């Protein structure tokens, strides 16, 4: 009996305000409160609230047969609580249905899994406590920032007690294998749920593309593609940003009607079902071990880390922010720690990217910088202030180019 597993990423970063060299030493508040409020409220009204209403309608209509999973970053939740608490209430309402699973991830949507294992573990613990407090669930499945996964990261997640790890179904990692099965870490127990990126991206990136040869994408057409997996797979993992619904794909494209109709079309074949990631792990055994011969993410055509560390600016900024880890932890100051962690959010480094993406227009949608160089200079000015005047570390590199 094959299944569909729907997973949605919910994330909005805290964007930095314009911060010049001349503000260093004088201004220690780094975030653009008005911009962050405006964007969060806009996305809430265009995506989170209407999409949550549709999900609730589907759960009620299908009497529990429709199920989904979310991961909500801590920085997003903080903004929801501050700027649009009705969004949090709508997620709490969904959690009470018993048909929605909340996954663990890094609280600050960081790349700590690559740079700082201690920080990585602490952010996961902080995020898990938030999920337990808000939704009364203890996550058993982990979703790393930007679906980053590797043979080095999986053992850490397994050692923390998680049973499953979401990852990108990258072709070079899979080889001859299909993403439509459950796999297992070599010499370990944790199971991998792999994103079916072609089907997921048909919705997330190509839905409104009138130049696409499959346009328009209807629910019956998409369901027919999913049903073709019967006999050659156990699960179709549809992983995507929640902003797909109403923000990346506007309501006028018909994306909400597509979402309303799709479950019925999938369930039209009685042998199909919807499962959350933890249910997938419980139902389907791993068919084989799967080694990750490189670090994989779900970003752009390369599905690697070059979107965040592909140029000198990004590498320099990442090395410098994570290089402060031991000093920040030593001070044990909650406010300083929180600021440092908010400066780790992966979006800051994404804005510095100079490469071309096939999905670049979607990812650039919320970019408030004119170009990657402006993003780098602004970030380094903030970082220099944080390092020199918050931490008191003098005589460090002040170069911003």
ABEGO torsion letter per residue (X at the ends): XBBBBBBBBBBBBBBBBBBBAAABGABABABBAAAAAAAAAAAAAAAAAAAAAAAAAAAAAAGGABBBBBBBBAAAAAAAAAABAAAAAAAAAAAAAGABBBBBBBAAGBAAAAABAAAAAAAAAAAAAAAAAAAGBBBABBBBBGGBBBAAAAAAAAAAGBABBBBBBBAAAAEABBAABBBBBBGBABBBBBBBAAAAAAAAAAAABAABAAOBBBAAAAAAAAAAABGABABBBBBBBAAABGAABBAAAGAAAAAAAAAAAAAABAABBBBBAAAAAAABBBABBBBBABBBBABEAAGBAAAAAABAAAAAAAAAAAAAAAAAAAAGBAAAAAAAAAAABAAAAAAABABBBAAAAAAAAABABABAAAAAAAAAAAAAAAAAAAAGBBGBBABAX
